[in-house]
Amino acid sequence: MYRSRAVVLGAGIVGAACARELAHAGFETLVVDRAGPAGATSAHGEGNVLVSDKGPGPELELAVLSRRLWPGTLEEIGQRHPERAGAAEWIPKGGIVVATSDAGAEALMSFADEQRAAGVRAERLGSGALLAAEPHLTPAHTAAVHYPDDAQVQPTGAAAALLADALDAGAELRTGCEVTGAVVRDGRLTGVRHRDGVLGGDLFVNAAGPWAGRLGTLLGAPVHVEPRRGDVLVTAPLPPTVFHKVYDADYVGAVGSSAEDLQTSAVVESTRAGTVLIGSSRRRVGFDARLRPEALSAVARKALRLFPSLAGVPVMRAYGGFRPYVPDHLPVIGADPRLPGLWHATGHEGAGIGLSVGTGRLLAELVTGREPSLDPAPFRVDRPAVTDRVEEERA
Ligand SMILES: Cc1cc2nc3c(=O)[nH]c(=O)nc-3n(C[C@H](O)[C@H](O)[C@H](O)COP(=O)(O)OP(=O)(O)OC[C@H]3O[C@@H](n4cnc5c(N)ncnc54)[C@H](O)[C@@H]3O)c2cc1C
């Protein structure tokens, strides 16, 4: 029996999640990456799975879907391979957003009200409850909200678990294979070119993360996805100091901003290894991978405002990566109407780890014509932010 062949271009966490869903849906699935799996952005971020930082709208809906899918997905994987699910380090620890100014408190409270109206659990914490939950937090806070549904994963462990599960379901992986162009027959994408030949298929999924714009151009269907740099500090392992995902109320503004210049906010979380991750910055500097001391020190200053006791703690290393940024801050998920056979699953900016499983589910639902779990229209490819602006820039 002929099985449709799906070729997923990119083996980051989004490609892995798409491949898993497609393989389980019965597609003959091939995952292609120019390097190895989960070695690019998915290995250079943090592992927040957040509902707390998203206002009512399509991204929140995708986040809620993903949050619902994560535990079951890892449970299914864990029934067959407990060590793989374990490596994903799922911790439903909850998030706490903290304001340190009166204006910040007001903004935080009205944001939380809107989220509550959209069904998100968001509980105001009084000072006593806050300091009981986070004893090392600054006493100079003005408001705090607890989001019990925030969680975290270890991103590369999670990506590897999703990909390995796709392979168990019959998918194949081809690494060291850079896609360089398209084979188009009668207006339909039927193959992708690489150095040694052509890979044919019935459908192709552009899951190339921050390189999705470049890949789209190579395939003849440009999309406006570009890199947005972020840097993170990692402390040496510490005794338990930070118990939730804790971030300052400015974070939501930095995420939603489209400014090219440096935006920073403090997002502080401990990992199972005992290290504390202190993120993060946002800046559009192309693919310039140099670490920026000024970005790191701005992030550190803001983290110290939340956790003064981190002042004496040794920093073990710093790293950074490129978020796949779309000007309207929404992922691109769906068929490309300009080139039948091409689909996109990209543009998740700073939330692609958390949103990966919902993205894979939605993509597979669209590909197979099943009832989608949520309205896919806001993520469509032919929206102005994704295609018009590319045309404008080229004009
Ligand atoms: C500092 C920082 C902090 C972050 N924190 C979080 C967080 O806490 N929570 C969260 O949810 N998200 C976070 N993110 C965002 C998250 O990391 C990304 O949204 C996610 O990793 C994107 O995954 P991806 O699979 O789309 O891209 P990638 O992981 O970059 O994968 C794309 C793959 O495509 C391959 N590729 C590219 N071009 C080609 C080609 N021509 N041929 C073949 N292969 C190709 C690449 O080699 C790569 O492996 C953070 C990001 C950064 C930078």
The ligand as an SDF file (V2000), in Angstrom:
LIG
                    3D

 53 58  0  0  0  0  0  0  0  0999 V2000
   18.0040   32.5070   24.8070 C   0  0  0  0  0  0  0  0  0  0  0  0
   16.7840   31.7530   24.4070 C   0  0  0  0  0  0  0  0  0  0  0  0
   15.8870   31.3400   25.3960 C   0  0  0  0  0  0  0  0  0  0  0  0
   14.7450   30.6240   25.0380 C   0  0  0  0  0  0  0  0  0  0  0  0
   13.9200   30.1690   26.0290 N   0  0  0  0  0  0  0  0  0  0  0  0
   12.8070   29.4600   25.6990 C   0  0  0  0  0  0  0  0  0  0  0  0
   11.9570   28.9580   26.7080 C   0  0  0  0  0  0  0  0  0  0  0  0
   12.2180   29.1130   27.8870 O   0  0  0  0  0  0  0  0  0  0  0  0
   10.8440   28.2800   26.3280 N   0  0  0  0  0  0  0  0  0  0  0  0
   10.5230   28.0910   25.0190 C   0  0  0  0  0  0  0  0  0  0  0  0
    9.4850   27.5000   24.7380 O   0  0  0  0  0  0  0  0  0  0  0  0
   11.3430   28.5200   24.0390 N   0  0  0  0  0  0  0  0  0  0  0  0
   12.4650   29.2050   24.3450 C   0  0  0  0  0  0  0  0  0  0  0  0
   13.2870   29.6890   23.3720 N   0  0  0  0  0  0  0  0  0  0  0  0
   12.8750   29.5270   21.9740 C   0  0  0  0  0  0  0  0  0  0  0  0
   13.0870   28.1360   21.4680 C   0  0  0  0  0  0  0  0  0  0  0  0
   14.4040   27.7230   21.7730 O   0  0  0  0  0  0  0  0  0  0  0  0
   12.8230   28.1280   19.9500 C   0  0  0  0  0  0  0  0  0  0  0  0
   11.5600   28.7030   19.6550 O   0  0  0  0  0  0  0  0  0  0  0  0
   12.8330   26.6740   19.4330 C   0  0  0  0  0  0  0  0  0  0  0  0
   14.0100   26.0280   19.8490 O   0  0  0  0  0  0  0  0  0  0  0  0
   12.7320   26.6630   17.9290 C   0  0  0  0  0  0  0  0  0  0  0  0
   12.8470   25.3150   17.5350 O   0  0  0  0  0  0  0  0  0  0  0  0
   12.9220   24.9270   16.0180 P   0  0  0  0  0  0  0  0  0  0  0  0
   12.8690   23.4540   15.9420 O   0  0  0  0  0  0  0  0  0  0  0  0
   11.9100   25.7210   15.2650 O   0  0  0  0  0  0  0  0  0  0  0  0
   14.3350   25.5070   15.5220 O   0  0  0  0  0  0  0  0  0  0  0  0
   15.8120   24.8990   15.6730 P   0  0  0  0  0  0  0  0  0  0  0  0
   15.9940   24.2150   16.9650 O   0  0  0  0  0  0  0  0  0  0  0  0
   16.7550   25.9960   15.3360 O   0  0  0  0  0  0  0  0  0  0  0  0
   15.8600   23.7800   14.5490 O   0  0  0  0  0  0  0  0  0  0  0  0
   15.9190   24.1220   13.1770 C   0  0  0  0  0  0  0  0  0  0  0  0
   16.7700   23.0900   12.4890 C   0  0  0  0  0  0  0  0  0  0  0  0
   16.7450   23.3430   11.0790 O   0  0  0  0  0  0  0  0  0  0  0  0
   18.0040   22.9690   10.5470 C   0  0  0  0  0  0  0  0  0  0  0  0
   18.1730   23.6310    9.2480 N   0  0  0  0  0  0  0  0  0  0  0  0
   18.2140   24.9610    8.9930 C   0  0  0  0  0  0  0  0  0  0  0  0
   18.3850   25.1820    7.6700 N   0  0  0  0  0  0  0  0  0  0  0  0
   18.4390   23.9540    7.0820 C   0  0  0  0  0  0  0  0  0  0  0  0
   18.6180   23.5240    5.7360 C   0  0  0  0  0  0  0  0  0  0  0  0
   18.7530   24.3970    4.7280 N   0  0  0  0  0  0  0  0  0  0  0  0
   18.6600   22.1950    5.4820 N   0  0  0  0  0  0  0  0  0  0  0  0
   18.5300   21.2970    6.4910 C   0  0  0  0  0  0  0  0  0  0  0  0
   18.3720   21.6590    7.7950 N   0  0  0  0  0  0  0  0  0  0  0  0
   18.3200   22.9700    8.0800 C   0  0  0  0  0  0  0  0  0  0  0  0
   18.9950   23.4600   11.6110 C   0  0  0  0  0  0  0  0  0  0  0  0
   20.2340   22.7680   11.5110 O   0  0  0  0  0  0  0  0  0  0  0  0
   18.2310   23.1570   12.9010 C   0  0  0  0  0  0  0  0  0  0  0  0
   18.6230   21.9220   13.4700 O   0  0  0  0  0  0  0  0  0  0  0  0
   14.4760   30.3590   23.6760 C   0  0  0  0  0  0  0  0  0  0  0  0
   15.3860   30.7350   22.7010 C   0  0  0  0  0  0  0  0  0  0  0  0
   16.5310   31.4240   23.0520 C   0  0  0  0  0  0  0  0  0  0  0  0
   17.4930   31.8110   21.9920 C   0  0  0  0  0  0  0  0  0  0  0  0
  1  2  1  0
  2  3  1  0
  2 52  2  0
  3  4  2  0
  4  5  1  0
  4 50  1  0
  5  6  2  0
  6  7  1  0
  6 13  1  0
  7  8  2  0
  7  9  1  0
  9 10  1  0
 10 11  2  0
 10 12  1  0
 12 13  2  0
 13 14  1  0
 14 15  1  0
 14 50  1  0
 15 16  1  0
 16 17  1  0
 16 18  1  0
 18 19  1  0
 18 20  1  0
 20 21  1  0
 20 22  1  0
 22 23  1  0
 23 24  1  0
 24 25  2  0
 24 26  1  0
 24 27  1  0
 27 28  1  0
 28 29  2  0
 28 30  1  0
 28 31  1  0
 31 32  1  0
 32 33  1  0
 33 34  1  0
 33 48  1  0
 34 35  1  0
 35 36  1  0
 35 46  1  0
 36 37  1  0
 36 45  1  0
 37 38  2  0
 38 39  1  0
 39 40  1  0
 39 45  2  0
 40 41  1  0
 40 42  2  0
 42 43  1  0
 43 44  2  0
 44 45  1  0
 46 47  1  0
 46 48  1  0
 48 49  1  0
 50 51  2  0
 51 52  1  0
 52 53  1  0
M  END
$$$$
